[in-house]
Amino acid sequence: MKTCSDQSFDGKSLHSLDPNNESLNPYQEALTRLGRVLVEFDDDRSIQVSGFGDAKTPDNAVFSFTPENPMDGCKSFNEIWHRYHNLTPTIELGEKPANLGPVIRHATATAREVTGFHMLIVLVSSQLTSDYLPDTAQAIVDASMFPLSIIVLGMGDGPWDNMKVLDDQLPQRQFDNFHFVNFQKVRHTATEERKVFVNRIQDDNAEPPAAPCELDPLDLLFTLQILMEVPMQYECMCKLNLL
């Protein structure tokens, strides 16, 4: 498994950290929820984590969150969360949207070398520009030759038109290996559904059952959105003898 984050809520950077540790930025929240959603997929306890799009990293490169041992990576999403928290204050954000092509090629190289199913999760804060669209599209097409599922989380407000193009309009792929999830939209939907649930309970003058209240609607929706295309992708990989 591989996780990458792009560098750029209230007019602040999406990477802005609360000095009092009382609230999470969108990336911290997403990493927290990813840990709960994907813990069962992390059977080898090895998650390679990279960053990209900062001021110092070239457009065609990524940097490792674990430079001391990049291939082994982090052992859990909790470790990723803490590495992100400690690393973020040292990063100078880039001034332009990042290219996803190098990130995807980096993950493809791992999928080429290490047998088995691989999942690349990319957290981005802004739209992919048209300048980078051809390179990213080609990287996705090339990645479809390997057992790699690519999931991109849009952390900001968008627009996300080019992400939808990558999701729906690359017929030259061996299989549909790319899935885009609008994190803010999922978050809004979950919040509204929770309001409806609470209002219904209040209207009925009844105590809500214990179990449903312990379930976070955002976690449920997040799980559905993140994993929606994985079963089909896995089946295609098997049919193509990639696994």
C-alpha positions as CSV (number, residue, x, y, z in Angstrom):
1,M,0.0,0.0,0.0
2,K,1.2,3.5,-0.8
3,T,0.0,6.9,0.3
4,C,1.0,10.3,-1.1
5,S,0.0,13.8,-0.1
6,D,0.0,17.0,-2.1
7,Q,1.3,20.3,-0.5
8,S,-1.2,23.6,-0.7
9,F,-10.6,25.8,5.8
10,D,-11.0,29.0,6.6
11,G,-8.7,30.7,4.2
12,K,-5.7,28.7,5.6
13,S,-3.6,26.1,4.0
14,L,-5.3,22.7,4.1
15,H,-2.0,21.6,5.8
16,S,-2.3,24.2,8.6
17,L,-1.7,22.6,12.0
18,D,-3.6,23.6,15.2
19,P,-0.9,24.6,17.7
20,N,-3.2,23.5,20.5
21,N,-3.9,20.1,18.9
22,E,-7.6,20.7,19.5
23,S,-8.7,20.2,15.8
24,L,-7.5,18.3,12.8
25,N,-6.8,19.7,9.4
26,P,-8.4,17.9,6.4
27,Y,-5.3,15.8,5.8
28,Q,-5.1,14.7,9.4
29,E,-8.8,13.8,9.4
30,A,-8.5,11.9,6.1
31,L,-5.4,9.9,7.4
32,T,-7.3,9.1,10.6
33,R,-10.3,7.8,8.7
34,L,-8.1,5.9,6.2
35,G,-6.5,4.1,9.1
36,R,-9.9,2.9,10.3
37,V,-11.1,2.0,6.8
38,L,-8.0,0.3,5.4
39,V,-6.5,-1.4,8.5
40,E,-7.7,-4.8,7.2
41,F,-5.9,-4.3,3.9
42,D,-2.6,-3.6,5.5
43,D,-1.7,-7.3,6.0
44,D,2.1,-6.9,5.6
45,R,2.3,-3.8,7.9
46,S,4.3,-1.9,5.2
47,I,2.9,1.4,3.8
48,Q,5.2,3.4,1.6
49,V,4.4,7.1,2.1
50,S,5.6,9.9,-0.1
51,G,5.0,13.6,-0.5
52,F,5.1,15.8,-3.6
53,G,4.3,19.2,-4.9
54,D,6.4,21.1,-2.3
55,A,8.7,24.0,-3.2
56,K,11.9,21.9,-3.1
57,T,10.9,18.7,-4.8
58,P,11.1,18.8,-8.6
59,D,8.0,18.2,-10.7
60,N,9.1,14.8,-11.7
61,A,10.0,13.5,-8.2
62,V,8.5,12.6,-4.8
63,F,10.1,12.6,-1.3
64,S,9.8,9.8,1.2
65,F,8.2,10.2,4.7
66,T,10.7,7.5,5.8
67,P,14.0,8.5,4.1
68,E,15.9,6.2,6.4
69,N,14.2,3.2,4.8
70,P,11.8,4.2,2.0
71,M,10.9,0.7,0.8
72,D,9.8,-0.5,4.3
73,G,7.8,2.6,4.9
74,C,5.5,3.1,7.9
75,K,4.0,0.2,9.9
76,S,0.6,1.7,10.5
77,F,-1.6,4.7,9.7
78,N,-1.0,6.0,13.2
79,E,2.7,6.2,12.3
80,I,1.9,8.0,9.1
81,W,-0.3,10.5,11.0
82,H,2.6,11.3,13.4
83,R,5.2,11.5,10.7
84,Y,2.9,13.9,8.8
85,H,2.4,16.0,11.9
86,N,6.1,16.3,12.6
87,L,7.1,16.8,8.9
88,T,4.5,19.4,7.8
89,P,6.0,22.4,9.7
90,T,9.3,21.8,7.9
91,I,7.8,21.8,4.4
92,E,7.6,24.8,2.2
93,L,4.5,24.6,0.1
94,G,4.7,24.8,-3.7
95,E,3.1,27.6,-5.6
96,K,1.4,25.6,-8.4
97,P,-0.7,22.4,-8.6
98,A,1.3,19.2,-8.6
99,N,1.7,16.7,-11.4
100,L,0.3,13.2,-10.4
101,G,2.3,11.4,-13.1
102,P,5.5,11.0,-11.1
103,V,3.6,9.7,-8.1
104,I,1.8,7.1,-10.1
105,R,5.0,6.0,-11.9
106,H,6.7,5.7,-8.5
107,A,3.9,3.4,-7.3
108,T,3.9,1.5,-10.5
109,A,7.6,0.8,-10.1
110,T,6.9,-0.8,-6.7
111,A,4.0,-2.9,-8.2
112,R,6.4,-4.1,-10.9
113,E,9.0,-5.2,-8.4
114,V,6.8,-6.6,-5.6
115,T,4.2,-9.3,-6.4
116,G,0.6,-9.0,-5.2
117,F,-2.2,-6.4,-5.1
118,H,-1.2,-2.8,-4.5
119,M,-3.2,0.3,-3.7
120,L,-2.0,3.9,-4.2
121,I,-3.9,6.5,-2.3
122,V,-3.2,10.1,-3.3
123,L,-4.4,13.1,-1.2
124,V,-4.5,16.3,-3.3
125,S,-5.6,19.8,-2.4
126,S,-6.2,21.2,-5.9
127,Q,-7.3,20.5,-9.4
128,L,-4.9,18.8,-11.8
129,T,-4.1,21.4,-14.4
130,S,-4.5,20.8,-18.2
131,D,-0.7,21.1,-18.6
132,Y,-0.2,17.9,-16.5
133,L,-3.3,16.0,-17.7
134,P,-1.5,14.2,-20.6
135,D,1.4,13.0,-18.5
136,T,-0.9,11.9,-15.7
137,A,-3.2,10.1,-18.1
138,Q,-0.3,8.2,-19.7
139,A,1.0,7.2,-16.2
140,I,-2.5,5.8,-15.4
141,V,-2.6,3.9,-18.7
142,D,0.9,2.5,-18.1
143,A,0.0,1.5,-14.5
144,S,-2.9,-0.6,-15.8
145,M,-0.3,-3.2,-16.9
146,F,0.2,-4.0,-13.2
147,P,-2.0,-4.9,-10.2
148,L,-2.3,-1.4,-8.9
149,S,-5.5,0.4,-7.8
150,I,-5.2,4.2,-7.8
151,I,-7.5,6.2,-5.5
152,V,-7.3,10.0,-5.4
153,L,-8.9,12.0,-2.6
154,G,-9.8,15.6,-3.4
155,M,-9.3,17.4,-0.1
156,G,-10.2,21.0,-1.2
157,D,-13.2,22.5,-2.9
158,G,-12.2,21.8,-6.5
159,P,-13.2,22.1,-9.2
160,W,-12.3,18.5,-10.0
161,D,-13.2,18.3,-13.7
162,N,-9.9,16.9,-14.9
163,M,-10.0,14.2,-12.1
164,K,-13.4,13.1,-13.5
165,V,-11.8,12.9,-17.0
166,L,-9.2,10.6,-15.6
167,D,-11.8,8.5,-13.8
168,D,-14.1,8.1,-16.8
169,Q,-12.3,8.7,-20.1
170,L,-9.2,6.6,-20.6
171,P,-10.4,3.7,-22.8
172,Q,-6.9,2.6,-23.7
173,R,-6.3,1.2,-20.2
174,Q,-6.2,-2.5,-19.6
175,F,-8.8,-2.0,-16.9
176,D,-10.4,0.9,-14.9
177,N,-7.7,1.4,-12.4
178,F,-8.4,5.0,-11.3
179,H,-11.0,6.2,-8.9
180,F,-11.6,9.8,-7.7
181,V,-13.3,10.6,-4.4
182,N,-14.4,14.1,-3.4
183,F,-13.6,14.0,0.3
184,Q,-15.4,17.3,1.1
185,K,-18.6,16.1,-0.7
186,V,-18.5,12.8,1.2
187,R,-18.0,14.8,4.4
188,H,-21.0,17.1,3.7
189,T,-23.3,14.2,2.8
190,A,-22.4,12.3,6.0
191,T,-23.0,15.5,8.1
192,E,-26.5,15.9,6.5
193,E,-27.4,12.3,7.0
194,R,-26.4,12.4,10.6
195,K,-28.6,15.5,11.1
196,V,-31.6,13.6,9.6
197,F,-30.9,10.6,11.8
198,V,-30.7,12.8,15.0
199,N,-33.8,14.8,14.1
200,R,-35.8,11.6,13.4
201,I,-34.9,10.3,16.8
202,Q,-35.8,13.6,18.5
203,D,-39.2,13.7,16.6
204,D,-40.0,10.2,17.9
205,N,-39.1,11.1,21.4
206,A,-37.0,8.0,21.7
207,E,-33.6,7.1,22.8
208,P,-31.3,6.1,19.9
209,P,-30.0,2.5,20.1
210,A,-26.5,2.3,21.3
211,A,-24.9,0.6,18.3
212,P,-25.9,3.0,15.5
213,C,-24.7,6.0,17.6
214,E,-21.3,4.4,17.8
215,L,-21.1,4.3,14.0
216,D,-19.7,7.4,12.3
217,P,-21.7,8.1,9.2
218,L,-18.6,9.6,7.6
219,D,-16.6,6.5,8.2
220,L,-19.3,4.4,6.6
221,L,-19.6,6.6,3.5
222,F,-15.9,7.0,3.3
223,T,-15.5,3.2,3.3
224,L,-18.0,2.8,0.6
225,Q,-16.5,5.5,-1.6
226,I,-12.9,4.4,-1.1
227,L,-13.5,0.7,-1.8
228,M,-16.3,1.1,-4.3
229,E,-14.3,0.0,-7.3
230,V,-11.8,-2.3,-5.7
231,P,-13.7,-5.6,-6.1
232,M,-14.2,-5.0,-9.8
233,Q,-10.5,-3.9,-10.2
234,Y,-9.3,-7.0,-8.4
235,E,-11.5,-9.2,-10.6
236,C,-10.0,-7.5,-13.7
237,M,-6.5,-8.0,-12.4
238,C,-7.1,-11.7,-12.0
239,K,-8.7,-12.0,-15.5
240,L,-5.7,-10.2,-17.0
241,N,-3.3,-12.6,-15.1
242,L,-1.8,-9.6,-13.2
243,L,-2.3,-11.5,-9.9
